[in-house]
Amino acid sequence: MKLDALKKNIARLYRLLSPKHKLYLCLLIILTIGFSLIEMAGISAIMPFISLASNPALLDAGWYKKAFDLLNFTEPKSFIFAFGAGIVVFYFFRAFYSIGLTWLINRYPRALHVHLSGTLFKTILAMPYRLYAEKNSADLIQIIGGATNTLGTLVLNVLQLCVELFTVALVYTLMLVINWQITIVLTGILLVIVLGITHILLEKNKSLGKKQTDATIGASRILREVFGNFKFVRLRGNEETILRDYGALITRAGRAEAVSNTLGLMPKSILESIGFSLLVGAVMFILWFYDDASRIIPLISMYALALYRILPAVHRLLQNLNNIAYSQYALKIVDGAMHQSIEHEGNAPIAFEKSIRLEQISFSYATGGVILKNISLEIARGERVAVTGESGSGKSTLIDLIIGIHKPDSGFLYLDGAQVTPENVRSWRGKIGYIPQSIYLFDGTVAENVTFGSQHDEARLRTVLEMANIWEFLADKDGIHTRVGEEGIQLSGGQQQRIGIARALYHDPDVLVLDEATSALDTETEAKIMDEIYSVSKNKTLIVIAHRLSTVERCDRRIRIENGGIVL
């Protein structure tokens, strides 16, 4: 991993963490340093204990004698037993410390995933609508759910990397103090091997991580597109092509993950083989230079324990580095999604008693030319206005500007002479009931689909369902608890539109907007639903987009959009 890329990734990760998570991360790093010190103390205690057990005469001088006298021991055996018991107690303390630290470390990425996923969801909900229109919803879902989870795993690997780095550093320092010559020889051999493995694996895992993320996003996109157009897929009969494309993507994702996991385990086998060979070599080296074998037993024991601890730590260190490289792409896309443009909107009160007025409004999409230019229009409260025009003329865009979903490139929107601004736009939207051409119904009850996340009021629910002329149908089933199926599959098109009308009326809006809401229905059903809409929209401002003249014949005024302007 190049230094510039490493710095960029650290900056991205730091930017994504909240102050609370940064503090928690610092605490965990401090605890990992403490664990490394405990590890070093545990290893360093073995050599003096074995030396003393094999040669009690050491109690006659040095630090052994000072400790013996300070603790008021009377015989060597009792001191040695106490020393051993102390080591056992210390190792049990180390075990509990390790378990607690492991729990905290594993808890952190899960909490981080919850934070990042929720924050990213909030960010996407606040993005400008024109920016959202350029996104693919399947990609957004995968980033919110999958990529943020990968990011939590990345942080886990960073924490584990810190643990292993501190442990390796401290144990290595101890090895240098004990015998720097042997340690330098071992270091030279291991360093060449570790650097070689690292160079090969990191770039490979970075590439594999990108392939896996891209393939997973692509597979999610196919699933969403198919389930959103299930009937059309069945009619076309192209299931084999879709299955082949989906299979290729999930196979690519699975293969990338399998290769990455295999590469992650490979250093373990290599390091273990080399480590045992080095241990045998170290014993032979020591025997060559020392005639008295009893003198080298403590040294051999210490090195055996140090290598036993340091080699798995080096393997885990490499594995964490591989996983971090594998997760870099997820970090990049989450950071990009988290720091895109958002709209800060408020709910300051704004009155609507007289009129809606558009003054010299123009609008264009990033992908095309000007859609509307210098539009000026006034709609009185209680007026019924029809908006007509050819497909693509800008009818729906005009409505989106009126209801505050889009922000104009230039010009202003006024209510009773007061400008609609980001500070009060939510208050304005709260006065609007919107019925789109395609009513999205999720797999839940009628009540859940009508309230759409708002608090249930059963009396109000029945009222709006009666107003939408669907209550009699529901009363023969489970009433407001009738399930509609995914995308309203258990209801007819007319019944789905009536649920949409009830949803729009639930909060008793001042303005009712129909965006080609009946264009997909047959003439007879459309006539019935329009009768219902005109009936329930008494004393409300009604804005209707429609192609059929029969749909808007009862409107007070018709506005036609042509060439980005209004033709009265």
N, C-alpha and C positions, 0 to 999 in steps of 0.2 A: 504494500500500500504506500503510495507516494506521500511525501510530507505535506504537500499542498492539499491533497485530497483528504488527508487525515485531519488537518486543521479545519477544512471546510465542513467535514462531517461532525467534528466536535462542536463547531459553532452552530450547526443546524440542531444538534441534539440539545445543546444548552438553551437555544432559543425556544424549543418546544416545551421545556420543563417549566412548571409553575414555581414560584418562590418556595411553596411548601415542599414540592418534590425535590427541589435543589437542596433544601435543608436536610431532608430525609436522606438524600444521596450522600451528602457530606458525613452525616452520622454513620451511615453504613460503611463508608470508606474508613472512618476512624475505628469502627469496630473490627474491620478486616485487618487493620494494622495491629490492633490488639491481639487478634487471633494469630497473626504471624509471629508476634513476640512470644505468645504462649507456645507455639510450635517450636520455636528456637529453644526456649527454655526446656521443653520436654525432651528434645534431642540432646541438648548439651548436658542434661542430668544423667544420661545413660552411661557415658564414659567414666565419670568419677565414681559412680556406683559400682560398675563392674570392676574398676581398678581397685576400689576399696574391698570389695568382696573377694577378689583374688589375692589381695595382699593387705591384710589388716595392719601390717606394720606401718602403713602410711599415716596412721593416726598419731604417730610419734612426732610429726613435724608438720609445718605448713598450715594451710587453711583447714585441713582436716582436724588438726589438733586444736586450733582455735575454736572451731565449731563444737568439738567434743567437750572442751572445758566450759565454753559459754553455756551449753545446755545441761551441764552437770551430770554427764553420763559417767558411769563407773567402770563399765566393761565394753570392749570393742563390739562384741556380738550384738548387744542391745542397741548400740548406736547404728550399726549396719541395718538391723531390722527396722529401726525407726526411719532411717534414710529411705529404705525400700518402701515402707508403708506410706511415707510422704509422697514418693513418686507415684504410687498407685492412686492416692487421693487426688494428686495433681492431674493425672490422666483422666480420672472420672470427671473432674472439673472441666478439663479440656473438651471432653465428649459432650457435656451439657452445653458448654459455650458454643461448640460447633453446631449442635442441633438448633439452638436458639438463633444463631447467626444465619444458618441455612433457611430457617423459617422466615426471618425478616427479609432476607435477600429474595426469596421466591415470592413473597407477598408483594414486594415493591413493584415488579413489572405488571402484575395483575391490576394493582391500583392505578398504575400509570396508563395501562390500556383503557381502563374505565374513563380516566381523565381525558386522554387524547381522543378517544372515540366520541365522547360527549362533546368536547370542545370543537372537534372537526365537524360534527353534525350541526352544531350551533352556527359555525362559520358558514357552512354551505347554505343553511336556511337564511342567512343574512346576506348572501351574495346577490348582486344585481340580477334581476330576472333575465336580462339580455345575455349575461354571462352564463347563467344556468342553462339557457336554451342551447348553448353551444356544447354542453357537456353530455356525456352518455351516462344515464342513471345507473346502469350496471357497473360502470367503472367507479362511480362515486360510492356505491354500496360496498364494493370490494375494498376500496381504500379505507372507508370508515370501519368496516368489520375486520378485514384480513390484514391490511398493511399496518394498521395501528397495533394489532396483536403481534405482528412480526417485530414492530418497533419495541414493544415491551420485552420480547425475547432478546432483542439486541442489547437493551439496558441490562438485562440479567447477565448476558455474556460479558458486558463491560465490568459489572460488579465482580463476577467470578474471575475475570482477568486480573482485577486489582488484588483479589485474595491470593491468586497464584503468584503474581509478580512479587508481592511483599514476602510471601513465604519463601520463594526461590531465592530472593535477595538476602534474606536473613540467614537462611540455612547455608547459603553459599558463603556468606561472611564468616559463619562459624567454621566451615570447612577450611577457609583460608587461615583462620587463627590456629586451628589444630595442626595443619600441615600444608603450607602454601605450595610446596613443590608438587605434591601429588595432585592437589586441587587444580593447579595451572595446567598440568598434563591432561587431566580429565576435561577441563574447560575447553582446551584447544580442540580436542576430538569432538566433543558434543556440539560446540559452537558451529563447526563446519557442517555437521549433520543437520542441526536445527535451522540454520540459515538457508541451506539448500532446500529443505522441506518447505519452509515458509515461503520462499520465493516462488516455488512451483505451485503451491496450493492456494495462496491468497488471490492471485489474479484469476485462477480457474474458478474459485468459489464466487468471486465478484460477478463473473460472467454467468455462472449458474443461477445466482440469485435474481438477476435481471430476467433471465429466461423463464424462471419459475413464476415470478410475479406477473410478467406479461401474459404468460399462458393461462394463469389462474383468472386474471381479469378478462381475457378473451373468452374463456369457458363460461364465466358468470354472465357475460354479455349474451352469449348464445342461449343460455337457459332463460334469461329474462325475455329475449326477443321471441323465443318459441312459445313460452307460456302466455305471453301477451298477444300472440297471434295463433293460438292453438287450432282454431277452426280452419283458418287459412292454410296452415301447414298440412292438416289432414286432407283438405281439398286438393292442394297441389301435389300431394303424395311424394314429397321430396325428403321424407324422413331419413332415407339412407345417406343422402348428402349431408344433412345436418348431423346425423350420428357420426359420420366419418370425420367431419370437421371438429366436432366436440371431442371425439375419441383421440384425435391427433393432438389437441391442445392439452387434455388431461394427461395423456401419455408423456408429452413433452415436460409438463410440470412434474409428474411423478419421477421421470427419468432424471431430471435435474436435481431433485431432492435426494434420490437414491445415490447418485454419483457423489453429491456433496457429503452425505452421511458416510459413505465409504471412504472418501478422502479424509474425512475427519477422524476416522478410526485408524487409518493407516500409520500415522506417526507412533501410536501406542505400541504396535507390534515391533516397529523398527527400534524405538527407544528402549523397550524392554530387553530385546536381544542384545543390543549394544551395551546397555547398562549392566547386565549380568556378566557380559564378557569383560567389561572394564573392572567390575568388582573382583573377578578372578584374577585379572591382570594386576590389580592393586595389591591383592594378597601376595602374589608372587613377587611383586616389586619390593614389598615390605620385608618378606622373608629373605630376599637377596641381600638386604642391607642390615638386617637385625639378626644376630645369632640366637638371642634368647626369645623364643616364641611367646613366652608369658608376657613379655613387655608389649607385644603388638596386639594381644587379644582385645584390650579396650579400644585401641585405634581402629582395628578391623570392625568391631561392633559399631562404633560411632559412624564409620563410613558406610557400613551396610545399612544402618538406620537412615542416614542422611540421603543415600542414593535411593533407598526404598521410598522416601518421602519426596525427593526432588524430581525423580524421573516421571512419576505420574503427574506431578504438578506442571512440569514442562509440557507433557502431553496435553493436559487440560488447557494450558495456556495457548498452545497451538490450535487446539480445537475451538477455543473461544475466539481467537483471531480469525479463523476460517468462518465461523458463524457471523462475526461482525462484518467481514467482507461480503458474505452472502446476503446480509440484510441492508447493505448500503443503498440499494435502489429503493427499497421500501422507505427508508429514511428520507431520500430525496423527494419522492412523490408526496409523502405526508407533509413534509415541510413546505413544499410548493402549494399544496391544497390548503394548508393551515394559514398561509400568509398571502392569500389572494385578496383581491378587492372585496370589501364588504360595505353594506349600507347601515349606517347608524340611524335608527328610526325611533321616534317617540310617540307617546299617546296623549299629547297635549290636546285639550278640548278644542273643537272647531264646530261651529253651528252650521246647520243646513236648514234654513227656513224659506229661502227665496229662490235661489238659482245656482246652477253650476255654469261656470264660464271658462272657456279656453281662450287664451289670448296669444296669437302669433306663435303657435306651437309647431315645432319641427322635430322630426325623429328619423333616425337611420340605424340600421343594424351594422355590426362590424363586418359582416360578410357580404354586404350589398350596398346599393346606393341609397339615396334619400327615399323613405317610404311616404312620409307626410311632410308637407312644407307650408309654413305660415297659416296653420289652421286656426280660425277664430270661430267660436260657436258658443251659444248660450242656451241652456235647457232649464226651463222653469220647474219649480217643485210641483209635483203632481202631473207633469206633462208626460205623454206617451210618444216617444220618438223612435222612428224606424231608421236604421242605417243600412243602406243597400250599396251594391257595387259588384264588379266582377271579382272572381277569385284572385287573391293576391293584391287587391287594390289598397289594402290597409285598413279594412273595417275592424278586424279584431285588434289591430295595433292601436287604433283610435280608442277603442273601448278600454284596452289595457292602460292607456294614458289617463283616461277619465277616472278609472277606479284606483289609480295610484300604483299599479304594478310596475309599469315602465316609468322612467324619468325622462322628460323631454330633453333633446339636445339644446333647444332654446325655447323661449316662451314660458307661460305660466298658467297654472290651474287655480281658479278661485272658487270659493264657496261663500255666497253672500258678500262678496267683495274682499274676503280674507284669503290670502294666498295659502295654498296647500304646500307645506314644507316637510322636510324629513322629521321635524319635531312633532308634527300633528297628523302625519299621513296614516298612522294606525287608527287614530280616532275616525278618520274619514272612511277607511276601509271597513271599520266596524258597522258603518251605516249601510253597507252594500250586501245584497244577496245575489249570488252569481250562479247561473245555470249554464254550464258549458254544453258543447255538442255531444261530447262523450262523458257520461257520468261514471266516475271511478267508484266502484263498490268493492270493498275488501271482504274477505271471508269472515263475516261476523253477523250480528243480529241487525235488524232494521234500526233499532234504537241506537246502536253503536255507529251505524253508518250515517244516521241523520245528525246526531250530536257531534260526531267526528272529533272526539277528544274533549268536548265541553261537558259540563255537569248535566246529568240526566234529570229532566223534569217530566214525569210521566204524563201529567195533565197537558203540558205544552206539546209533548210529542203527539198525543192523540189529536190535539187541535190542528197541528200543521199537517198531519197525515189525512185528516178529514178534509182540510182545505185543498190538499193535493189529490183528493178523490181516490185514495187507495186504502182507506181504513176498512171498508167493507170486505175487501179481498183479504186483508191481514186478519180480520176478526175471525174468519173461518179457519185460520191456522193458529199460530201462537202469538198473535197480536204484535206488539213491539218487539217481542223476543223471537220472531220468525227469522230464521237464518236465510241469507240471500245467496250464499255460495261465493266462491272467488270470482271477482269481476261481475257479480250479480247474475251468475250463470243460471240460477234457479228462477229468475224473473224474466218476463218478456221485455222488449225494448221500451214499450210504453210504461210498464211498471217501474223500470229503472229510472225513466225520466221523472216519474211522479215522486220517487224517492229523492231525486235531485231537487225537485221543487220544494219538498218538505225540508230538506237540508238548508236550502237558501232562505226559507221563511222562518226557520227555528228561532233566530235571534231578532225577529220582527224588524227587518231592515227598512230604511227609508227609501232606498233605491233598489229596484230589481232589474238585473241585467241578464238578457238571454243572448248567448253567443252561438247562433245557429243551433239552438238547443233541440229543434224538432226536425232538422234537415234529414236525419237518417230514418225518420218514421214515415209510414204510409200516410196518405192524405186524410183518411178518416181518423186515424189515431192522432195525427197532428192537430186536426180541427178540435177534437175533444180536449186535448191538453192545452191548446191556446185558449179555449173557452175557460178552462180552469185558471190559467194564468191571468187572463183579463179580469176574472172574478176576484181572485185573491189580491190583485194589485191595485184595487181601489184605494184611493188616498195615498198611493205610492208613486214615485217617479219610475217610469218603465222605459228601458232602453233595449230595443230589439234589433239584433242583426239577423237578416234572413234573405234568402234568394227568392222565395215564392212570395208573390204579391198578396196571395190570400192570407199569408201569415201576418202581414202588417197592415191589413186593410182597415183595422179599427184604431190605428195609431193617429194621433193628432197631427203629426208632421213626419215627412220623409226627407232623409238626407242621403244624397248619393255621393260616394267617393270615386273620383276619377283623377288619374294622373297626379296623385298626392294631394289633391285639393277637394273642396266641397262644392258639389253642384246642387243647388236647391231646387 
